[in-house]
Every structure is written in C-alpha cells, then in structure tokens.
Amino acid sequence: MFRSNSIAEAVAMYQTLFFGEVRSLGRPVLEAFSALKHLPPEIESGLLAAGFVGLFVCCVLLRNPHDHANSFKPSLKYFGVTFLCLVTSLLLMGHVAEFIYFQF
C-alpha cells in the first residue's frame, strides 16, 4: 500500500509498476494514463468519489465469500483446475525471478 499526494504521483507510480519495461498494451493506453496527470483538483476529487461509490456498489451487490463457500460443490472441474494450479506453482518455484521493485 502506498500514499500519494496527488493523482499525478499515483499515476506515475502505477505507470512505472505496470508499464515500466512491459509495452504489451501499446501506446494509446499509456497516453490515456499520462493524460490523467494534468487533471484539475475538482476532477481528481470527483474521480475519487466515483471510485468509492463504485466500490461501495460492488460490495453491496456482489456475493460475499461466505455465500460462495456455502454454494460450493466439489466437482471434477474444480479438482482439475486446482491440480493444474498446484503443479504449475510447484514447477515455477524453482525459477529464479528478478526482484521487481529494484527501481523504486
């Protein structure tokens, strides 16, 4: 978790985090995010309020984990997906990964 003083700082951090060396989404997406750096404070606060309202609506309308747990029925499909995830994670554990936050 981090705290930024403005939307511009947050966008810059997310751009570095998600688009630092990876260019798979292309230029239009990067340009759209960079346009957010120059928003007036009134629009920044409006976007923040809209985000909170959106999160609240999602929390109220979507089912919670207890509902999902109560309706869960074991099946061969869930076993297959779980087994595939387990095998994939075990195989990738031995892979040496670069520390991703070295530029921060």
N, C-alpha and C positions, 0 to 999 in steps of 0.2 A: 504494500500500500504506500502511496506517496501523496504529498500535498503540494499543490502548486498555487501560486498567487494569481494566476490568470489562465484563461483558456489557451492563450498562446503558448505558455510554458507546458501545459498538459499536452497540447497537440504536438509540440516539438519532441517531448519525451516519447509519446506513442509512435511518432514517425521514426524515431531512432530505434525504438524497441521492435516495431513490426516491419519497418521498411528500410532498416539500416543498410543491409547488404542484399536483401532479397528484393528483386524487382519483378516478381511474378504477376503483380496486379496491374502493372502498366502505369504510364504517365498520367492519364486522366484522373485516376484515383488519388495519386499523390498531389496533383494540382488542386483537387477538391479539398483535401485536408489542409493544404497550405493556405487556402482562401479563408479558413476559419481563424487564422491568426490575427486577422485585421478587422474583427467584428467590434462594433461599439459595445460598451458595457451594458446597455439596455438589452441588446440582443443576447449577449452572453448570459445574463440573468434569466431571460426568457427561455433560452435553451436548457439551462439548468433546471428551471421549474418544470419544463415539459418532460425532462428526463425523470425527475422524481415522480411526476404524475404517471408516466408510463410504467415505472417500476411498481408503483402502488397498484395500478390496474392489473398488472401481471400477477402480483402477489394475491390479489383478491379473486381473480378469475381462474387462475391455473390451479390444478390439484397439487396438494402438498405431498411430501414423501410418504407420510403415513397412509394416505389414500392409495398411493401406488403400491406400497408394501402389502396392504390388505387385499388388493385385487391381483397380486402376483400369483401366477400358477406356473410351477416348473414345467418346462417342456424341452423337447429335443433341440428346438431352435435356440433357446436361451443357453442350453448346455454347450452347443456348438460355438456360439459367439463368445461365451466365457472361456472355453477351452482355447479358441483361437487367440484371444487377447492374452491369456496366460502364457501360451507358447511364444507368441511374438515378444512379449515383455521379457521373458527369460532369455530369448535369443539376443535381444538388443542390450541386455545388461552388460555384456562383455565388451560392448562397443565403447571406445574412448571418445568422449564428446568434449568439445571446446567449451570453456566457461563463457556463457553468453553475455555476462554483464561486465566484461573487462573494459569496455569503452565508457562506462558510466563513472 
